[in-house]
Amino acid sequence: MNQKGANSLGRRLSVWLAWQSLGGLLIVCATVYGATHYAFKARQLEELGQKQALLTYLATEAARTGNDVKLKHELDDFVVGHPQLGLSVVQADGAIFHEKLLPSSRRERRVIQFNLDSPKPGQQMLRTELSLDVGGDALVLRRIALILFGAAVGGVLLISFGGSFLVWIGLRPLRELSAQVQVLTAGTLHHRLDGSRQPDELAPLIAQFNDLLARLDQSYEQMEGFNADVAHELLTPLTTLMSGAELAMHSSKSPDEIRELLGSNLEDLQRIAGIVHDMLFLSQADRGAVARRTSTPSLAAVVRRVAEYHEATLDDAGLTLEVKGDVDGEFDLQLLQRAFSNLVSNATRYATKGSSLVVRIEPDAFEQVTVLVENSGAPIDQQTLSRMFDRFFRADVSRSGASKNHGLGLSIVAAIARMHGGATMAASSNGITSVGILLKRFAK
């Protein structure tokens, strides 16, 4: 049997059904045979018991009259009328009082032994052996055994072939599902498995598989969009670099102009390097990289250090920053500083001038902490909120500085949250927008 056949669900079900049928039929046949054998034996013993009672009566009457000759004649009459019986009566001294044996060819017999009253006064009881020929019953039992065995074998074969057919029919939904799955490709991930004609037992599997297809379809679309965004983000600075290089090669510019052109090219190269660096970081996070946690006595102190780095930007935007709450824990400080920096930078771009940024640090009872950065500004619709952490997504490309921000900042924040076993969150209502992360305080 090859490996494919050995792992066949239909074959295994058919074999199990065959063995179960064989076991069940053998039990039934054995029960029928045993009941028949018991009935025959009970009838035979009952018949011998009746004959024993008759012989006991005859012996008692003979002992009362003391006529042993009459008893012998009555025993002769008894065995003549019953050819299937054998009788042996022996006196106490070993002499045979009466004997009529069954032919030696009749080896199957039922025998009982008992004592009869002696017709001669003062003599001991007569030892009596009464035998019944049961060859006919034994023959019937053998025939019944052969019939039951044949019925068991035939029943097993019938049930096995019928069961295999029923199993094949029962597994048809799985074959239909397999056919549906085989036609799925990268271009048809939007298709879903049809469970309308499937049994209820497969409904959870179909629902989960369709959910998986939906996630794969979304991931595939995001990957295609990500590739297009990467190409777009890299194409613009590369085109600028090539144009500047060609212009420098075919023009007679002064050293100062060449220096200015090289400075512009350097900015574009730095932009490309930043995109590549961020993409590498996101790739490592997607492959399951985890945070390197160290003991952090104050998360608020980390936020304040980040705020000092953004102090000039906050002053230019006329904003102030306030930190509320604090907690200790084990965090990757470099990653958190980068995440907080991106959150503050994002809030600074969209905050109303003259307002205040509020960083809320709120621990919970499950050894988790929420860090939210709130800013006052125009409300953000739900669709935009749901995409804020997508790669290369910018809510408003017309904003000042949008060309310098390539849309990976909040994606990096989401990756850092995942590396800390957490998640992201965003909400906007009543002119207040909150964007932040949920972190596990300690490594598990």
KEBA-478806 format. One record per residue (C-alpha): residue in one letter; z, x, y. Coordinates in steps of 0.05 Angstrom, whole numbers, plus 32768, in hexadecimal, padded with zeros to 4 digits. Layout:
<vovos>
aZXY ...
</vovos>
This chain:
<vovos>
m800080008000 n7FEC801E8043 q801A8020807E k7FF77FE780A1 g7FFF7FBA8065 a80487FCF805C n80577FBB80A4 s80317F79809F l805E7F4080B4 g80347F0E808D r80387F38804D r80827F428053 l808E7EF7805E s80627EE78022 v80867F197FF5 w80CA7F00800B l80B47EB87FFE a809A7ECB7FB9 w80DB7EED7FA6 q81047EB47FC1 s80D97E827F9A l80E07EAB7F5A g812B7EAE7F62 g81307E637F71 l81037E4F7F37 l81287E7D7F06 i816A7E5E7F1B v814D7E187F11 c812E7E2A7ECD a816D7E4C7EB5 t81957E0F7ECA v81667DE07EA5 y81677E0C7E67 g81B27E147E69 a81BD7DC97E72 t818E7DBA7E37 h81B07DEE7E0B y81F47DD27E1C a81DD7D8A7E0D f81C17D9F7DC9 k82017DC57DB8 a822D7D8A7DCD r82037D5B7DA3 q82067D8A7D67 l82517D927D6C e82597D477D74 e82317D3B7D35 l825A7D6F7D0F g82997D4F7D29 q82847D0B7D0E k82757D297CCA q82B77D4D7CCA a82DB7D0C7CD8 l82B67CEB7C9E l82C77D247C6E t83107D227C84 y83127CD87C75 l82F47CE17C30 a83247D1A7C1F t83607CF27C37 e834C7CB67C0B a83417CE47BCF a83857D067BD9 r83A77CC27BDD t83897CAE7B99 g838A7CF47B7B n83427CEC7B62 d831D7D2E7B6D v82E17D187B45 k82D57CDE7B74 l82DA7D0D7BAF k82A57D3B7B91 h82767CFF7B87 e82817CE97BCE l82727D307BE8 d82327D307BBF d821E7CEE7BDE f82317D097C23 v82037D477C20 v81CA7D207BFE g81C57CF27C3A h81C67D2B7C6C p81947D627C5A q819F7D877C9C l81E87D927C89 g82077DC87C5E l824C7DC17C3E s827A7DF27C1C v82BF7DDD7C02 v82EB7E137BE3 q832E7E0A7BC1 a836B7E347BD2 d83607E617B95 g83197E707BAA a82F77E417B79 i82BD7E1A7B96 f82CD7DD07B99 h82897DBC7BB5 e824F7DE27BD3 k820C7DCF7BF0 l81EE7E087C19 l81B47E047C4A p81757E2B7C37 s81767E747C4D s81377E677C77 r81617E3C7CA5 r81867E737CC9 e81957E4C7D09 r81D27E217CFB r82117E087D1A v82517E117CF0 i82977DF57CF4 q82D27E047CC5 f830D7DD77CB6 n833E7DC47C7D l833D7D857C51 d83757D667C2A s83737D797BE0 p836A7D3E7BAF k839A7D607B7E p83E37D597B8F g84087D997BA0 q83C97DC27BAE q83BA7DE27BF1 m83857DC97C22 l833B7DD17C13 r83187E047C40 t82D97DE17C59 e829C7DFC7C7E l826A7DCA7C9A s82287DE57CB5 l81F07DC17CDB d81A87DD97CDD v81957DE07D27 g81517E007D1D g812E7DC37D3B d81587DC67D79 a814E7E127D7E l81037E087D7A v81057DD47DB1 l812F7E037DDC r80FC7E3C7DD2 r80C47E0E7DE6 i80EB7DF77E23 a80F87E407E35 l80AD7E517E31 i809B7E137E5A l80CF7E247E8F f80B87E6D7E92 g80707E587E9A a80847E257ECF a80AC7E5B7EF4 v80717E8C7EF2 g80407E577F07 g806E7E3D7F3D v80787E837F59 l802D7E907F5B l80207E4C7F7B i80577E557FAE s80417E9D7FBC f7FF97E8B7FCA g800C7E4C7FEF g80417E728016 s80107EA98028 f7FE07E758043 l80177E52806A v802F7E958086 w7FE77EA5809B i7FE47E6280BE g80297E6B80DD l80167EB080F9 r7FD77E95811A p7FFA7E90815E l800A7EDB815B r7FC17EEA814B e7FAC7EC08186 l7FDD7EE481B4 s7FC47F27819A a7F7C7F1281AA q7F927EFF81F0 v7FB57F4181FB q7F797F6A81E1 v7F4C7F508219 l7F7D7F66824F t7F667FA28278 a7F797FC182BA g7F497F9282DC t7F647F5382BA l7FAE7F5B82C3 h7FAE7F1C82ED h7FA07EF482AD r7FDC7ED68289 l7FE87EC58240 d7FDC7E7C822F g801A7E61820D s80077E17820E r7FF77E1681C3 q802C7E4781AD p806D7E348189 d80AE7E3081AF e80C87E70818D l80917E9981B1 a809C7E7981F5 p80D07EAC820D l80A57EE681F6 i80677ECA8219 a808F7EBD8259 q80AB7F048259 f80667F22824B n80477EFA8283 d807E7F1282B2 l806E7F59829B l80257F4D82AA a80367F3382EF r805F7F7282FD l80287F9F82E2 d7FF47F7A830C q801F7F82834A s802C7FCB833B y7FE27FD8832E e7FCF7FB7836F q80047FDF8393 m7FEB801F8373 e7FA480108389 g7FBC7FFF83CF f7FE6803E83CF n7FAA806983BC a7F81804983F3 d7FB980538425 v7FC2809C8411 a7F7780A88418 h7F788087845D e7FB680AC8475 l7F9A80EF845F l7F5280E28474 t7F6280DA84BE p7F85811D84C9 l7F548141849B t7F1A812584C2 t7F3B813C8503 l7F46818184E6 m7EFE818884CE s7EE2816F8510 g7F0F819F8537 a7EFB81DA850B e7EB081CA8512 l7EB881C3855D a7EDD82058562 m7EA882298539 h7E6D820F8563 s7E8B821485A8 s7E9F824C85D5 k7EE5823885E9 s7F188262860B p7F54827D85E4 d7F81824A8605 e7F54821185EF i7F50822E85A8 r7F9D823385A7 e7FA381EB85BE l7F7281D58587 l7F9981FD8552 g7FD981DC856A s7FBA81978561 n7FA181AB851C l7FE681C4850B e80048180851C d7FD1815E84EE l7FE1819084B7 q802B818384BF r801C813884BB i7FF58143847A a802D816F845E g8060813A8470 i80388105844B v80308131840E h807A8144840F d808F80FB8413 m805E80E883DB l807B811E83AE f80C1810683BC l80AD80BE83AB s808B80D6836C q80CA80F98355 a80F380BB8364 d80C28090833B r80CA80BF8300 g811480B182FE a813480E78329 v817D80D98338 a81A980ED8373 r81D2812C836F r8215810F8383 t824D813483A5 s828F811B83BE t828780FC8404 p82C880EA8428 s82A780C48461 l826480A18461 a826D808F84AA a826F80DA84BB v822C80E38499 v820E80AA84C3 r822A80C98503 r820A810C84F3 v81C880E984EA a81D380C5852D e81DC81078550 y8198811D8536 h817980DE8554 e81A180E18595 a816580F585C0 t813980BE85A2 l8170808A85AC d8179809F85F5 d812E809A8602 a812F805385E5 g816D8041860C l8194803385CD t81DA804085B5 l81F38046856D e8234802C8551 v82518038850B k827E800384EE g82A3800D84AD d82AB8049847F v82B3805A8436 d82B880978409 g829280A483C9 e826280D383A5 f821E80D783C5 d81E3810683CE l81EF81198417 q81A981358424 l818880F68409 l81B680C8842E q81AB80ED8470 r816180E48465 a8169809A8455 f8196808D8491 s816780B484BE n812C808984A8 l8154804984B2 v816C805D84F7 s81258074850A n8109803184F2 a813D80098519 t813180338557 r80E680238558 y80F17FD88555 a81327FCF857C t81337FAE85C1 k813D7FE285F8 g81847FE58611 s81A17FC685D2 s81CF7FE5859E l81C37FFA8556 v81FC7FE98526 v8205800D84E4 r82327FE484B7 i82538006847A e82717FD1844D p828E7FE18407 d82987FAB83D3 a82C57FA18397 f82917FBB8366 e82928004837E q82547FF983A8 v8247800183F2 t82157FE08420 v81FA8007845C l81D57FDA848D v81B37FEF84CE e81AF7FB584FF n81847FB1853D s81747F7C8571 g812B7F6B8578 a80F37F3C8567 p80FE7F158526 i80D87F2C84E8 d80B77EF984BA q80CA7EF58470 q80877F108458 t808F7F4F8482 l80D77F57846A s80C07F548422 r808F7F8E842D m80B97FBA845A f80C87FEB8422 d80807FEF8409 r805D80328410 f8031803B844E f80457FF78468 r804D7FF184B3 a80647FAF84D1 d80407FBB8513 v800E7FF48519 s80077FE68563 r804F7FFE8570 s805A803F8594 g805B80798564 a803B8052852A s800680888522 k803D80BC8517 n8061809484E2 h8039808F84A3 g806080558484 l8088807A844F g80CC807B8471 l80E8803B8455 s80C780498411 i80F08089840F v812E80628421 a8121803383E6 a8117806F83B8 i8158808F83CF a817C804D83C2 r8160804A837B m81768092836F h81BD807C8381 g81B880408351 g81B0800F838B a817C7FE483AE t81617FD383F3 m816C7F96841F a814D7F7A845F a815B7F3C8488 s81487F2284CD s81667EE684F1 n817D7ED28537 g815D7F108555 i81837F408528 t815F7F6984F3 s81887F8B84BC v81697FBF848F g81937FE7845E i81A47FFD8418 l81D67FEE83E1 l81F3802C83BF k822180388384 r825B8061839D f82658088835D a823980A28325 k823E807C82E3 
</vovos>
